[in-house]
Amino acid sequence: MSEQLRGFGKRHTLAAAAALSLALVAAGGYQASALPSVAGATASAPTLAETTTGPVYKGEAVNFSYSVPSSDLSSTNWVGLYAPGATPGSQGSTTWQYTPAASGTVTFDTYGLAAGAYKVYLFSNNGYTVLAGPLTLNVGAPPTPHPTPEPPAPKVGSGPNLIVNGDAEQGAGTEVGVDTNTVPGWQVTGLLNSVAYGAQGGEGITDFPTATTPGPKNRGHNVFSGGGGGVSTGTQTANVSAAAHRIDRGDVTYNLTGYLGGSGAVSDDSTVTSYFLDAHGRVLGHATLGAVTPQMRGYATELLPEQAVGKLPRGTRSIRTVMTVTGPQPHDRLGHAQGYVDNLALHLSTPVPAPHPATPPVAHVPGYDHVFVVMMENQDYSGIIGNTSAAPYINSLVPKAANLTNAVAETHPSDPNYVALAGGSLFDVNNNTPFTSTVDAPNIGDLVTKAGGSWRGYMENAAGPCDTTSHGAYTIDDLPFYFFKDVKDNPANCKSHLLPLTQMSTDLQKTSTTPTFSWLSADDCDDMEGCGVTAGDTWLKNTLTPIFNSPAWKTQRSLLILTWDEDAADGQQQLQRIPTLVLGSQGVRAGSTSDVRYTHYSMLRTVEAALHLPSLTKNDLYAQPITGIWDPARRG
């Protein structure tokens, strides 16, 4: 038979409905009737039955059970769905699945089919011999969802909104969408971000909400989303103990509202739960805004109003709100989480003090004379830390360094992460495009210059200052600074700051010629992406040893941050977890660790604090600076 013909149907259908497998949708439900395919069928005859109860609409799953006697058992038996008018053997199936067992169930999704009467068959051994069926399935358009009313306003006289930055407006919304950024007011896990309405997208994702997407009428510029995929959360806690007397009478009500949604037929979703806690932090109850499914949105990109109201449990003294965005756990670099949340509000029916707005975290970072940054490429935390066979030199540094065990990168691919650490934002850079992307904004080098310091970027195998040619494993985007307009469009500025790595050994000879800020880059071989971990480990040994032996390190206050641009994108459980070590000639507690979540914006904020510089953007201003690793006796 025709495996080739069945494959024809598979290509045409599964390409058009990659997320679906089978779809049967009924405007008024489905109607299935099994017609005997073999005259005189007996109890041992093959069977095929649709087992989903009730109407099946577009976007829902549908199940079929099957059974075959031992005489018909084959690993290449299959169930196929045929579009209206299609005939097995003359046209390819719309979609299909193998049924290799004696009995079992196959499940198909229900997205992507046009209306019509479909036929479902059970066939034998890669061919068109009908074992059971056909079932007739009347497929129609999905029902039009009823419009959801606007959430009612809180009770008259209610207190302030107890959720800080519930509208995602306090941070800088990303125009790329798939990158994580700083979300003020929320303690973040995973890759939670705030996305600008109308974000251009990246990594193949282009359908973010726009200013005209159905959703809140009073929306601002940004909406919460899930960044690069997986499960991300944001948590904050409001103190309501000032209303304890009234709460304990049992007549205080809560009103939790917000807009939740998603993109098209994508199944990513979001939820918001407020937990009511007693004075000891024990949960007394909770209220939840549930996920908005694609069916509820009519498979459109929308945000729908959600509300939860009720009485606050007696004994409540604080309310912990958790926003969760759930997306796929990607095993490549095209992950994303397209659940959305906006305009969150939590009001009580009794007055309570308004929570304090989010403020930039205080940076308890020692002052330094020199800061060195080294960014390697494309490795997971577990691929470096503890991997003593491939990275012996790096692991020899761990007892001398502070190990950041929960550092995360912003996005894929490499260059946007470089730009984030240098400039405090992606600035719409979503690919490795130093010649076609130009950032008209200041960078860390500009801050150093303005403060009266000096800075240089050192590039392995550069043929000379400001080498814009690509040769061997060298490219100019091994450093981030050529993305910035004041370097790219100013040849003199470029030549004085972007230099071959060989220049560093000369500059390190004296403290007066050692730059205030230095960024060291390996070429595309030694950065660990091109030639592997061991090659990069050897390069680091050869490159960092002169720094540690320099007068600037031995006689002055010097800091070195060794980090990576992005993870290896191999499906590690914690997405974008990257190795990061911090070493200091003084002020860093050797052998210390921190499991606080840090981003490249945290590292930028730490460099700024170490050199007494201002912030560049909201991302580094509100980022958590590195903490818990400093020697309190050696701050300055």
Secondary structure, DSSP 8 states (H G I E B T S, - for coil): -THHHHHHHHHHHHHHTTT-S-----TT-----B--SSTT--TTS-EEEE---S---TTS-EEEEEE--GGG--TT-EEEEE-TT--BTTB--SEEEE--SSEEEEEE---S--SEEEEEEEESTTS--EEEEEEEEEE----------------TT-----STTTTS-SS--BSSSSS----TT-EEETT-EEEETT---BTTB-----TTSSS-TT--SEEEE-TTSSEEEEEEEEE-GGGHHHHTTT--EEEEEEEEEE-TT---EEEEEEEEE-TTS-EEEEEEE----TTTTTTS-EEEEEEEEEE--TT--EEEEEEEEE----SSS-----EEEEEEEEEESS------------------SEEEEEEE-S--HHHHTT-TTT-HHHHHHGGGSEEETTEE---SSHHHHHHHHHHSS-TT--SS-TTT--B-S--HHHHHHHTT--EEEEETT-SSTT----BTTB-GGGSSGGGBHHHHT-HHHHHHHEEETHHHHHHTTSTTTS-SEEEEE--TTTTSSSS-HHHHHHHHHHHHHHHHTSHHHHHS-EEEEEEESS---S--SSTTEE-EEEEESSSB-TT-EE-S-B-HHHHHHHHHHHTT---SSHHHHHS----S-B-GGG--
